[in-house]
């Protein structure tokens, strides 16, 4: 089904928070899912899979242990959301000619929007590679070289982000709406519902206006 980008961003943000990640990561995740959806990429379905995979897992276990050298997680598998946020913070390394390498990061496509924002920060295109796929972006447009159709990879892979030598001439422009299958949308809603506090007797009374008193 087709949804507005605002709908996709808002629900993805709340669902990520519902899965236990901080509001800061959730906000960035919402924007990242929106970015992917604007390029007709399966950000929503991949996000659902990541949230299920990392549900109730402590963030330190899925975050990079160190931002020096190859990034690795104590659990063995890096979360693309937490790692992506760290990549954006390390954008300056790319402009200096250094690469960022992540070992065993799952759902690598979810890292790409963060790389796009790094490209905006350094004012130069960047390239993200894993397996046989290379994606280039200047922060707005997107070029995908995917000879073996590996863009929907979910199992952990080594991902490398570098500055690109030149801007591709075939960058696709973003659209104004995105698509998500109904099952993935419902799954995001289920995670999002966790952010709502359960009703208490006190909240019911306050919500009813007059409460249990009779002022007539």
Backbone torsions as a table, in degrees:
resi	resn	phi	psi	omega
1	UNK	NA	155.3	-179.1
2	UNK	-95.2	136.9	179.4
3	UNK	-133.1	155.9	174.1
4	UNK	-70.5	153.8	179.1
5	UNK	-63.6	-31.9	177.1
6	UNK	-63.6	-40.9	178.0
7	UNK	-62.9	-44.4	-178.5
8	UNK	-63.8	-44.6	-179.5
9	UNK	-63.9	-46.3	-176.2
10	UNK	-64.3	-44.9	-178.3
11	UNK	-70.6	-38.8	179.1
12	UNK	-63.6	-39.8	178.0
13	UNK	-61.5	-49.9	-176.8
14	UNK	-68.2	-36.8	178.9
15	UNK	-64.7	-39.8	179.8
16	UNK	-65.6	-40.8	175.4
17	UNK	-64.4	-39.9	178.8
18	UNK	-62.8	-26.5	178.7
19	UNK	-82.2	-1.3	173.8
20	UNK	107.0	-2.4	177.8
21	UNK	-83.4	160.0	-175.4
22	UNK	-66.5	161.8	177.7
23	UNK	-63.0	-32.5	178.8
24	UNK	-63.3	-49.3	177.5
25	UNK	-64.3	-38.8	-179.2
26	UNK	-62.1	-41.2	179.8
27	UNK	-63.9	-44.0	179.0
28	UNK	-66.8	-36.1	178.6
29	UNK	-65.0	-40.5	177.4
30	UNK	-58.8	-44.4	179.4
31	UNK	-67.3	-36.8	-179.9
32	UNK	-66.8	-42.8	179.2
33	UNK	-65.2	-39.4	175.9
34	UNK	-60.0	-45.3	-178.0
35	UNK	-60.0	-46.3	179.5
36	UNK	-64.2	-42.8	-179.6
37	UNK	-62.0	-35.2	-179.6
38	UNK	-66.8	-18.2	177.0
39	UNK	-105.8	17.9	177.3
40	UNK	58.4	39.0	177.5
41	UNK	-111.3	152.2	-169.8
42	UNK	-78.9	54.8	-179.1
43	UNK	-63.2	-38.7	-176.9
44	UNK	-64.1	-49.8	-178.0
45	UNK	-66.1	-37.2	177.7
46	UNK	-68.5	-37.4	178.0
47	UNK	-62.4	-44.2	178.2
48	UNK	-56.8	-44.0	-178.8
49	UNK	-63.9	-40.7	178.9
50	UNK	-65.6	-44.3	-179.0
51	UNK	-62.6	-38.4	176.9
52	UNK	-67.1	-41.4	-178.3
53	UNK	-64.1	-39.3	-174.8
54	UNK	-102.5	9.6	-178.8
55	UNK	-58.5	124.2	178.0
56	UNK	70.3	7.9	175.0
57	UNK	-86.4	134.7	-178.4
58	UNK	-64.3	135.6	-177.2
59	UNK	-56.4	-40.9	179.7
60	UNK	-58.4	-24.1	-178.4
61	UNK	-77.9	-19.6	-176.8
62	UNK	-115.7	2.5	178.8
63	UNK	-96.6	159.1	176.3
64	UNK	-59.5	131.2	177.1
65	UNK	-65.1	-37.3	-179.0
66	UNK	-148.0	149.2	177.1
67	UNK	-95.9	10.1	173.9
68	UNK	-98.4	141.2	179.3
69	UNK	67.9	-150.8	179.2
70	UNK	-77.5	130.0	-179.1
71	UNK	-75.8	133.1	-179.9
72	UNK	-141.6	156.6	179.1
73	UNK	-111.9	149.0	179.1
74	UNK	-64.6	-30.1	179.7
75	UNK	-75.7	-14.0	-177.8
76	UNK	100.0	-20.1	-179.0
77	UNK	-129.0	122.4	178.2
78	UNK	-79.0	140.5	173.1
79	UNK	-81.2	129.0	-178.9
80	UNK	-67.2	-24.7	-179.1
81	UNK	-74.1	-49.4	179.1
82	UNK	-67.7	-41.2	179.8
83	UNK	-67.7	-36.8	178.4
84	UNK	-63.5	-42.2	178.3
85	UNK	-61.7	-39.0	178.3
86	UNK	-67.6	-36.5	178.4
87	UNK	-61.4	-43.5	179.1
88	UNK	-60.1	-36.5	178.6
89	UNK	-70.1	-21.9	-176.8
90	UNK	-103.1	21.1	-176.1
91	UNK	-55.6	-34.0	-178.2
92	UNK	-58.6	-27.8	179.1
93	UNK	-64.2	-34.9	-178.5
94	UNK	-67.6	-40.7	179.9
95	UNK	-67.9	-23.9	178.5
96	UNK	-84.0	2.5	177.3
97	UNK	91.3	6.1	178.6
98	UNK	-93.1	157.6	177.0
99	UNK	-107.1	160.6	172.6
100	UNK	-115.3	122.7	-179.1
101	UNK	-115.3	129.6	178.3
102	UNK	-114.3	128.2	178.6
103	UNK	-95.5	131.1	175.2
104	UNK	56.0	52.7	173.7
105	UNK	-95.6	129.7	-179.1
106	UNK	-85.5	160.6	175.7
107	UNK	46.3	58.3	-171.0
108	UNK	-59.2	-25.9	-179.8
109	UNK	-59.2	-29.3	-179.3
110	UNK	-69.2	-13.7	176.5
111	UNK	-79.5	-25.4	-171.9
112	UNK	-58.3	-44.1	179.0
113	UNK	-58.9	-35.5	179.0
114	UNK	-67.3	-36.4	175.1
115	UNK	-65.4	-35.1	178.1
116	UNK	-62.5	-42.0	179.4
117	UNK	-68.9	-31.6	174.9
118	UNK	-64.0	-37.6	178.9
119	UNK	-62.9	-40.3	177.6
120	UNK	-63.9	-40.8	-177.9
121	UNK	-63.4	-43.0	-176.7
122	UNK	-91.4	-3.0	178.6
123	UNK	58.7	42.2	179.1
124	UNK	-156.6	148.2	180.0
125	UNK	-67.9	153.8	176.9
126	UNK	-128.0	159.0	178.0
127	UNK	-121.5	137.9	176.7
128	UNK	-120.3	128.2	-177.7
129	UNK	-129.3	144.1	168.0
130	UNK	-154.7	145.8	-175.0
131	UNK	48.4	-120.4	-178.3
132	UNK	-106.4	12.7	-175.2
133	UNK	-104.8	141.6	174.4
134	UNK	-130.8	128.6	177.7
135	UNK	-120.4	130.1	176.8
136	UNK	-116.3	143.1	178.5
137	UNK	-150.2	146.9	172.9
138	UNK	-100.7	9.0	-178.5
139	UNK	106.6	-24.6	-177.7
140	UNK	-118.2	-55.0	178.1
141	UNK	-89.8	175.0	-173.1
142	UNK	-147.9	137.7	174.2
143	UNK	-128.2	127.7	-176.0
144	UNK	-120.6	124.2	172.3
145	UNK	-112.9	102.7	-170.7
146	UNK	-133.3	70.7	-173.4
147	UNK	-63.5	-25.3	-177.3
148	UNK	-112.1	16.4	176.7
149	UNK	53.0	61.7	-177.5
150	UNK	-111.5	13.7	-174.5
151	UNK	-68.1	-27.0	-179.2
152	UNK	-94.1	19.4	178.9
153	UNK	-52.3	133.2	178.5
154	UNK	-115.3	-32.3	-179.3
155	UNK	-73.8	155.7	-173.6
156	UNK	-60.7	139.6	178.5
157	UNK	-141.7	168.7	170.9
158	UNK	-86.4	127.5	-179.7
159	UNK	-119.2	137.7	179.2
160	UNK	-126.6	132.2	177.2
161	UNK	-118.5	128.5	-179.5
162	UNK	-139.3	165.5	171.0
163	UNK	-73.9	142.3	-179.9
164	UNK	-85.8	149.5	-178.2
165	UNK	-66.7	-37.6	178.6
166	UNK	-155.0	158.1	179.9
167	UNK	-71.0	129.9	178.6
168	UNK	-65.4	149.1	178.4
169	UNK	-87.5	-0.6	-174.5
170	UNK	-119.8	38.7	179.9
171	UNK	-76.3	126.4	178.6
172	UNK	-79.5	143.9	180.0
173	UNK	-88.5	148.3	179.1
174	UNK	-71.7	154.5	176.6
175	UNK	-103.7	-176.6	-174.7
176	UNK	-103.4	-4.0	177.8
177	UNK	-138.6	166.0	179.3
178	UNK	-138.2	166.0	-178.3
179	UNK	-115.5	150.6	175.4
180	UNK	-153.8	139.3	177.4
181	UNK	-75.2	157.9	-171.9
182	UNK	-63.3	-38.3	-178.6
183	UNK	-63.2	-42.8	179.6
184	UNK	-66.7	-39.5	179.8
185	UNK	-63.5	-42.5	178.5
186	UNK	-65.6	-36.7	178.9
187	UNK	-65.3	-41.1	176.3
188	UNK	-62.0	-41.0	178.6
189	UNK	-61.1	-37.7	179.7
190	UNK	-64.1	-41.6	176.0
191	UNK	-66.6	-41.0	-178.0
192	UNK	-63.2	-34.3	-179.2
193	UNK	-61.4	-22.9	179.9
194	UNK	-67.0	-18.8	-178.2
195	UNK	-81.8	-8.3	179.7
196	UNK	-93.6	129.1	179.9
197	UNK	-70.1	139.8	177.3
198	UNK	-64.6	147.3	-179.5
199	UNK	-67.2	139.6	174.7
200	UNK	-113.8	168.1	178.8
201	UNK	-60.2	-37.9	179.9
202	UNK	-64.9	-42.9	-178.9
203	UNK	-68.0	-34.5	177.3
204	UNK	-64.3	-41.4	179.8
205	UNK	-64.0	-45.0	179.9
206	UNK	-65.2	-37.6	-179.3
207	UNK	-71.0	-22.9	-178.4
208	UNK	-81.7	-9.5	178.2
209	UNK	89.4	-82.1	-175.2
210	UNK	-77.1	-18.0	-179.3
211	UNK	68.6	-144.0	-175.7
212	UNK	-93.4	-6.0	-178.9
213	UNK	-81.8	154.8	178.4
214	UNK	-118.9	108.5	-174.0
215	UNK	-94.7	3.3	-179.4
216	UNK	-77.7	NA	NA
